[in-house]
Amino acid sequence: MKSPVQQSSVKPRPRASDPIPFSRIMEDVVFVLSGFQNPFRAELRDKALAMGARYKPDWTADSTHLICAFANTPKYSQVKAAGGLIVRKEWVIDCHKRKQKITYKRYLIDGVESSEEEEEEEEEEEKSSTAGEQRHYDERNKFAEEQRRLLQRYIIAFNGIMEDYMNEKVQFVITSQGWDDTFEDALMENENLSFVKPSWIFAINDRQKMLPYQPYTVVP
C-alpha cells in the first residue's frame, strides 16, 4: 500500500515583484520622536507603527531614524553627533499616504539637498499632506527674538506650520498689538483670517492640548 503524499510545510518565498504589505513597509525602521506634542505626537507614532516600524523613546544603538520637528532639540544634537539620520515628519506622513516606503533622503533635516524635480514634487505632496494643519503667520517685527522662537517651537510641536508671509493658506495671524487698519486690508484678501494673541499659543503649550482660539482673538 502506498503511503499518502505529505504536503511540504515550506512556504514559497515571495517574489521580488510581489508588493510589500502595508504593515511591513517600515519593518526595518526603528524611530525616535523629538519636538512633537500630543495629540499629533501619538498620531505620528501610530502611523509609523502601522507600517511596521518600531518606536524607541530614546536614541539607542539600534535606532535608525530620528523624526524631528525642528533642529537643535537635545535629541537632535545627540543623534547628529552620533551620525544618525534625522528626518522631517512628512516622511512618515507621505509614506503612510502613498502606502509605500519613500526614500528618506528627500526629508533629511540636515543633509542631502533635493533636486529641482524633487522639490517641485515635494511641494505638491505638502499641499495634500498638510491640508488639515493649521497655518500661522506672525508679525516678526512685533516680537522679541526669544518670544518668536518659542512661538515657532510650540506651533511646530502641535503640527502647525509657520509661514514667512501672509498668503492665502494662512488661517491665523499672531499679533502682539491691538486691532490695526491693515488687518482690514488683510481680510479683504483672505476673509478666513483670524487675528490672535500669542497667549493662545502659550496656553496651548501649558495645557498640552488644543484650545479654542476665540477667547484670544484681537477684534476692532
FIVO-763742 format. One record per residue (C-alpha): residue number from 1; residue in three letters; z, x, y negated. Coordinates in steps of 0.02 Angstrom, whole numbers, plus 32768, in hexadecimal, padded with zeros to 4 digits. Layout:
{atom NUM; "ala"; {Z; X; Y}};
...
//
This chain:
{atom 1; "met"; {8000; 8000; 8000}};
{atom 2; "lys"; {7FCE; 8045; 7F59}};
{atom 3; "ser"; {8056; 8059; 7ED6}};
{atom 4; "pro"; {803C; 7FFC; 7E32}};
{atom 5; "val"; {7FF5; 8062; 7DA4}};
{atom 6; "gln"; {807D; 808B; 7D27}};
{atom 7; "gln"; {8052; 807B; 7C70}};
{atom 8; "ser"; {8071; 8113; 7C06}};
{atom 9; "ser"; {80FF; 8104; 7B88}};
{atom 10; "val"; {80AE; 8184; 7B16}};
{atom 11; "lys"; {8070; 8130; 7A77}};
{atom 12; "pro"; {7FC7; 8164; 7A33}};
{atom 13; "arg"; {7FD1; 81D8; 799E}};
{atom 14; "pro"; {7F9B; 8187; 78FB}};
{atom 15; "arg"; {7EEF; 81BB; 78C0}};
{atom 16; "ala"; {7EDD; 8216; 781C}};
{atom 17; "ser"; {7E7A; 8183; 77DA}};
{atom 18; "asp"; {7F05; 8106; 7800}};
{atom 19; "pro"; {7F5C; 80C9; 7761}};
{atom 20; "ile"; {800F; 8102; 774B}};
{atom 21; "pro"; {8088; 806F; 774E}};
{atom 22; "phe"; {80D3; 8045; 76A4}};
{atom 23; "ser"; {8182; 8068; 76E7}};
{atom 24; "arg"; {8151; 811C; 7711}};
{atom 25; "ile"; {80E6; 8158; 767F}};
{atom 26; "met"; {8178; 81B8; 7635}};
{atom 27; "glu"; {81D4; 81E6; 76D4}};
{atom 28; "asp"; {81CA; 829F; 76A7}};
{atom 29; "val"; {821B; 8283; 75FD}};
{atom 30; "val"; {82D4; 82A2; 75DC}};
{atom 31; "phe"; {82F5; 826F; 7528}};
{atom 32; "val"; {837E; 8278; 74A6}};
{atom 33; "leu"; {8387; 820B; 7409}};
{atom 34; "ser"; {83BB; 8243; 735B}};
{atom 35; "gly"; {83C8; 81ED; 72B3}};
{atom 36; "phe"; {83B0; 8138; 72EC}};
{atom 37; "gln"; {842A; 80A8; 72DD}};
{atom 38; "asn"; {843F; 800B; 7345}};
{atom 39; "pro"; {83F0; 7F93; 7366}};
{atom 40; "phe"; {8351; 7FFB; 7355}};
{atom 41; "arg"; {839F; 808F; 73B0}};
{atom 42; "ala"; {83BF; 8022; 7449}};
{atom 43; "glu"; {8311; 7FD6; 743E}};
{atom 44; "leu"; {82BF; 8081; 7438}};
{atom 45; "arg"; {8328; 80C0; 74CA}};
{atom 46; "asp"; {82FF; 8025; 7532}};
{atom 47; "lys"; {8244; 803C; 7513}};
{atom 48; "ala"; {824A; 80EF; 7553}};
{atom 49; "leu"; {82B7; 80C0; 75E9}};
{atom 50; "ala"; {823E; 8033; 7617}};
{atom 51; "met"; {81B6; 80B7; 7627}};
{atom 52; "gly"; {821D; 811F; 769F}};
{atom 53; "ala"; {8269; 819D; 7626}};
{atom 54; "arg"; {831D; 81D6; 7637}};
{atom 55; "tyr"; {8397; 81D3; 75A5}};
{atom 56; "lys"; {8417; 8258; 757A}};
{atom 57; "pro"; {8496; 8243; 74EC}};
{atom 58; "asp"; {8491; 82FF; 74C8}};
{atom 59; "trp"; {8410; 8388; 74DE}};
{atom 60; "thr"; {8421; 83E5; 7584}};
{atom 61; "ala"; {83BB; 8464; 75E4}};
{atom 62; "asp"; {8354; 83DD; 763A}};
{atom 63; "ser"; {832E; 837A; 759C}};
{atom 64; "thr"; {8276; 8375; 756D}};
{atom 65; "his"; {8266; 8314; 74C9}};
{atom 66; "leu"; {82D1; 82F1; 7431}};
{atom 67; "ile"; {829A; 824F; 73E0}};
{atom 68; "cys"; {82D2; 8266; 732D}};
{atom 69; "ala"; {82D3; 81F6; 7293}};
{atom 70; "phe"; {82C4; 8287; 7219}};
{atom 71; "ala"; {82D8; 8342; 720E}};
{atom 72; "asn"; {837A; 83A1; 71F4}};
{atom 73; "thr"; {83F0; 8336; 725A}};
{atom 74; "pro"; {846F; 839E; 72BE}};
{atom 75; "lys"; {8410; 837A; 7360}};
{atom 76; "tyr"; {836B; 83A5; 730B}};
{atom 77; "ser"; {83AE; 8450; 72DC}};
{atom 78; "gln"; {83F6; 846B; 738A}};
{atom 79; "val"; {8355; 843D; 73E4}};
{atom 80; "lys"; {82E6; 849C; 736C}};
{atom 81; "ala"; {834E; 8538; 7389}};
{atom 82; "ala"; {833F; 851C; 7444}};
{atom 83; "gly"; {8282; 850C; 7438}};
{atom 84; "gly"; {8280; 8456; 7471}};
{atom 85; "leu"; {8201; 83D0; 7448}};
{atom 86; "ile"; {822D; 8361; 73B3}};
{atom 87; "val"; {81C4; 82C3; 739E}};
{atom 88; "arg"; {81BF; 8229; 7330}};
{atom 89; "lys"; {81F0; 817B; 736E}};
{atom 90; "glu"; {8139; 8145; 7369}};
{atom 91; "trp"; {8118; 81A9; 7407}};
{atom 92; "val"; {8184; 8133; 746E}};
{atom 93; "ile"; {814B; 8098; 740F}};
{atom 94; "asp"; {8092; 80C0; 7425}};
{atom 95; "cys"; {80A2; 80EF; 74DD}};
{atom 96; "his"; {80FE; 804C; 74FD}};
{atom 97; "lys"; {807B; 7FE8; 749D}};
{atom 98; "arg"; {7FE6; 803A; 74F4}};
{atom 99; "lys"; {803D; 803C; 759D}};
{atom 100; "gln"; {800C; 80F1; 75B7}};
{atom 101; "lys"; {8054; 819B; 7591}};
{atom 102; "ile"; {8007; 81E3; 74F3}};
{atom 103; "thr"; {800E; 829D; 74CE}};
{atom 104; "tyr"; {80AA; 82C5; 746A}};
{atom 105; "lys"; {8051; 834B; 7403}};
{atom 106; "arg"; {8015; 82CE; 7381}};
{atom 107; "tyr"; {80C8; 8295; 7366}};
{atom 108; "leu"; {8120; 833B; 734F}};
{atom 109; "ile"; {8194; 833E; 72B9}};
{atom 110; "asp"; {8185; 83FA; 72A5}};
{atom 111; "gly"; {80EF; 843D; 7302}};
{atom 112; "val"; {8036; 8429; 7323}};
{atom 113; "glu"; {7FD5; 83D3; 7299}};
{atom 114; "ser"; {7F60; 8344; 72C5}};
{atom 115; "ser"; {7EA6; 834E; 72AB}};
{atom 116; "glu"; {7E54; 82DA; 722C}};
{atom 117; "glu"; {7E19; 8268; 72B9}};
{atom 118; "glu"; {7EC8; 825E; 7302}};
{atom 119; "glu"; {7F14; 823B; 7258}};
{atom 120; "glu"; {7E9C; 81AA; 723B}};
{atom 121; "glu"; {7EC5; 8162; 72E6}};
{atom 122; "glu"; {7F7E; 817A; 72C6}};
{atom 123; "glu"; {7F71; 811A; 7223}};
{atom 124; "glu"; {7F23; 8087; 7280}};
{atom 125; "glu"; {7FAC; 808D; 7303}};
{atom 126; "glu"; {8032; 8091; 727F}};
{atom 127; "lys"; {7FEF; 7FF2; 7230}};
{atom 128; "ser"; {800A; 7F93; 72D2}};
{atom 129; "ser"; {80A3; 7FEA; 7318}};
{atom 130; "thr"; {810A; 7FD9; 7278}};
{atom 131; "ala"; {80D9; 7F28; 724D}};
{atom 132; "gly"; {818B; 7EEB; 7267}};
{atom 133; "glu"; {81DF; 7F77; 7209}};
{atom 134; "gln"; {8223; 7F62; 715A}};
{atom 135; "arg"; {81CE; 7FCB; 70D6}};
{atom 136; "his"; {822F; 8009; 7041}};
{atom 137; "tyr"; {8201; 8059; 6F9D}};
{atom 138; "asp"; {8283; 80AD; 6F32}};
{atom 139; "glu"; {8272; 80D8; 6E7C}};
{atom 140; "arg"; {828F; 8190; 6E99}};
{atom 141; "asn"; {82AB; 81BA; 6DE1}};
{atom 142; "lys"; {833E; 8140; 6DD9}};
{atom 143; "phe"; {83A7; 8192; 6E64}};
{atom 144; "ala"; {8408; 8233; 6E72}};
{atom 145; "glu"; {83BD; 82A3; 6EF9}};
{atom 146; "glu"; {8454; 8292; 6F6C}};
{atom 147; "gln"; {8452; 81D4; 6F60}};
{atom 148; "arg"; {8396; 81CE; 6F80}};
{atom 149; "arg"; {83AA; 823F; 7018}};
{atom 150; "leu"; {8430; 81CC; 7061}};
{atom 151; "leu"; {83C8; 8131; 7040}};
{atom 152; "gln"; {8333; 817E; 7098}};
{atom 153; "arg"; {839E; 81B3; 712B}};
{atom 154; "tyr"; {83EB; 8107; 7143}};
{atom 155; "ile"; {8345; 80AA; 712E}};
{atom 156; "ile"; {82EF; 8113; 71B2}};
{atom 157; "ala"; {8385; 8109; 7227}};
{atom 158; "phe"; {8375; 804B; 7229}};
{atom 159; "asn"; {82B9; 8051; 7249}};
{atom 160; "gly"; {8283; 803A; 7196}};
{atom 161; "ile"; {81F5; 8097; 7141}};
{atom 162; "met"; {81FB; 80ED; 7099}};
{atom 163; "glu"; {815F; 80E3; 702E}};
{atom 164; "asp"; {8138; 815F; 6FA5}};
{atom 165; "tyr"; {80E3; 80DC; 6F3A}};
{atom 166; "met"; {80EB; 801F; 6F28}};
{atom 167; "asn"; {805C; 7FE4; 6F96}};
{atom 168; "glu"; {8037; 7F3A; 6FE2}};
{atom 169; "lys"; {809F; 7F61; 707E}};
{atom 170; "val"; {8142; 7F77; 701F}};
{atom 171; "gln"; {81C1; 7EEC; 7039}};
{atom 172; "phe"; {8257; 7F30; 6FDA}};
{atom 173; "val"; {8267; 7F93; 6F39}};
{atom 174; "ile"; {830E; 7FEB; 6F33}};
{atom 175; "thr"; {8347; 7FFF; 6E80}};
{atom 176; "ser"; {83E8; 8035; 6E2C}};
{atom 177; "gln"; {83BD; 7FDF; 6D88}};
{atom 178; "gly"; {83BC; 7F2A; 6D4F}};
{atom 179; "trp"; {8325; 7EBA; 6D40}};
{atom 180; "asp"; {8293; 7F0C; 6CE8}};
{atom 181; "asp"; {81F3; 7EC4; 6CA0}};
{atom 182; "thr"; {818F; 7F37; 6D12}};
{atom 183; "phe"; {81D4; 7ED5; 6DA6}};
{atom 184; "glu"; {8171; 7E3E; 6D6A}};
{atom 185; "asp"; {80D3; 7EA6; 6D6E}};
{atom 186; "ala"; {80FC; 7EE1; 6E1E}};
{atom 187; "leu"; {8112; 7E2D; 6E58}};
{atom 188; "met"; {8067; 7E03; 6E13}};
{atom 189; "glu"; {8020; 7E86; 6E8B}};
{atom 190; "asn"; {8092; 7E5D; 6F1E}};
{atom 191; "glu"; {80EC; 7DB6; 6F1A}};
{atom 192; "asn"; {814F; 7DE0; 6FB7}};
{atom 193; "leu"; {81B3; 7E6A; 6F64}};
{atom 194; "ser"; {8270; 7E61; 6F5B}};
{atom 195; "phe"; {82D3; 7ED1; 6EE5}};
{atom 196; "val"; {8377; 7F07; 6F32}};
{atom 197; "lys"; {8409; 7F74; 6F03}};
{atom 198; "pro"; {8429; 8014; 6F67}};
{atom 199; "ser"; {84D2; 7FCB; 6F99}};
{atom 200; "trp"; {8471; 7F60; 7018}};
{atom 201; "ile"; {843A; 7FFC; 7078}};
{atom 202; "phe"; {84E8; 804A; 706F}};
{atom 203; "ala"; {8538; 7FA7; 70AB}};
{atom 204; "ile"; {84C1; 7FA3; 7141}};
{atom 205; "asn"; {84F5; 8053; 716F}};
{atom 206; "asp"; {85AE; 802B; 715A}};
{atom 207; "arg"; {85A3; 7F8F; 71C7}};
{atom 208; "gln"; {8527; 7FE0; 7240}};
{atom 209; "lys"; {84BB; 7F44; 7244}};
{atom 210; "met"; {8437; 7EEC; 71DD}};
{atom 211; "leu"; {847B; 7E7F; 7151}};
{atom 212; "pro"; {8427; 7DF9; 70E6}};
{atom 213; "tyr"; {83DC; 7E47; 704B}};
{atom 214; "gln"; {83EE; 7DAE; 6FDD}};
{atom 215; "pro"; {849F; 7DD7; 6F9E}};
{atom 216; "tyr"; {845E; 7E80; 6F62}};
{atom 217; "thr"; {83C2; 7E47; 6F07}};
{atom 218; "val"; {839E; 7E71; 6E52}};
{atom 219; "val"; {8367; 7DD7; 6DF2}};
{atom 220; "pro"; {8336; 7DB4; 6D3C}};
//
